């Protein structure tokens, strides 16, 4: 049986603009769903809830999986993309719990 895949959305509003990394620890037993060996994530930005959402192109989102630490690392992959202060950011990834099919 294949494990059940579920989308997980992480929302945050940075206090300052940064191009830094965001690391997320997955709960024990959960794994990132990989597509050809890479994790796939989408990032959307909006200034306020209800305003126009800007979806980052997939190729500018760096998503790395450290399987030993169960950690996902996200970073803007192009200089023109940043975690902008005051903007609502939503990262969506697919995760699975291999113990539940």
C-alpha positions as CSV (number, residue, x, y, z in Angstrom):
1,X,0.0,0.0,0.0
2,X,1.1,3.5,-0.7
3,X,1.2,6.0,2.2
4,X,-1.6,8.7,2.2
5,X,-0.3,12.0,0.9
6,X,-1.6,15.2,2.3
7,X,-1.0,18.9,1.5
8,X,0.4,20.9,4.4
9,X,0.2,24.7,4.3
10,X,2.6,26.8,6.4
11,X,1.6,30.5,6.7
12,X,3.8,33.3,8.2
13,X,4.3,37.0,8.0
14,X,8.0,38.0,8.5
15,X,8.9,41.0,10.6
16,X,11.7,41.9,8.2
17,X,12.5,41.2,4.6
18,X,15.0,38.4,4.1
19,X,16.3,36.0,1.5
20,X,17.3,33.6,4.3
21,X,16.3,30.0,4.7
22,X,13.3,28.7,6.5
23,X,13.8,25.3,8.1
24,X,10.8,23.1,9.2
25,X,11.0,20.0,11.3
26,X,8.6,17.2,10.3
27,X,6.9,15.1,13.0
28,X,8.3,11.6,13.5
29,X,7.1,9.2,10.9
30,X,6.2,11.9,8.3
31,X,8.2,12.4,5.1
32,X,8.2,14.9,2.3
33,X,6.7,13.5,-0.9
34,X,9.4,13.6,-3.6
35,X,9.1,14.1,-7.3
36,X,12.0,12.5,-9.1
37,X,14.1,12.8,-6.0
38,X,13.3,16.4,-5.2
39,X,10.6,17.9,-2.9
40,X,8.2,20.2,-4.6
41,X,6.8,23.3,-2.8
42,X,4.7,26.2,-3.8
43,X,5.1,29.7,-2.3
44,X,2.5,32.4,-2.5
45,X,2.7,36.0,-1.2
46,X,-0.1,38.5,-0.4
47,X,0.0,41.8,1.4
48,X,-3.2,41.3,3.3
49,X,-5.8,38.6,3.4
50,X,-8.0,39.0,0.3
51,X,-5.5,40.9,-1.8
52,X,-4.1,39.6,-5.0
53,X,-1.8,36.6,-4.4
54,X,1.6,36.4,-6.1
55,X,2.6,32.8,-6.8
56,X,6.4,32.3,-7.1
57,X,7.5,30.3,-10.1
58,X,8.3,26.8,-9.0
59,X,11.9,27.1,-10.3
60,X,12.7,29.9,-7.9
61,X,11.8,27.9,-4.7
62,X,14.7,25.9,-3.3
63,X,13.3,23.0,-1.3
64,X,15.7,20.5,0.2
65,X,15.0,17.5,2.3
66,X,17.4,16.3,5.0
67,X,16.1,12.8,5.6
68,X,18.3,12.2,8.6
69,X,16.9,15.2,10.5
70,X,13.5,15.1,8.9
71,X,13.9,18.8,8.0
72,X,12.7,20.8,5.0
73,X,14.6,23.9,4.0
74,X,13.1,26.6,1.8
75,X,14.8,29.5,0.4
76,X,14.2,32.0,-2.5
77,X,16.3,30.8,-5.4
78,X,16.5,34.1,-7.3
79,X,17.7,37.5,-6.1
80,X,14.3,39.1,-7.0
81,X,12.4,36.9,-4.6
82,X,12.4,37.5,-0.8
83,X,10.4,36.7,2.3
84,X,9.0,40.3,2.4
85,X,8.2,42.0,5.7
86,X,4.5,42.3,6.4
87,X,3.4,40.1,3.6
88,X,1.5,36.9,4.2
89,X,3.5,34.0,2.8
90,X,2.1,30.5,2.3
91,X,4.3,27.5,1.6
92,X,2.5,24.3,0.5
93,X,4.2,20.9,0.4
94,X,3.0,17.4,0.2
95,X,3.8,15.1,3.1
96,X,3.0,11.4,3.9
97,X,3.0,9.2,6.9
98,X,4.4,5.9,5.7
99,X,2.7,4.1,8.7
100,X,-0.8,5.1,7.4
101,X,-1.9,3.7,4.1
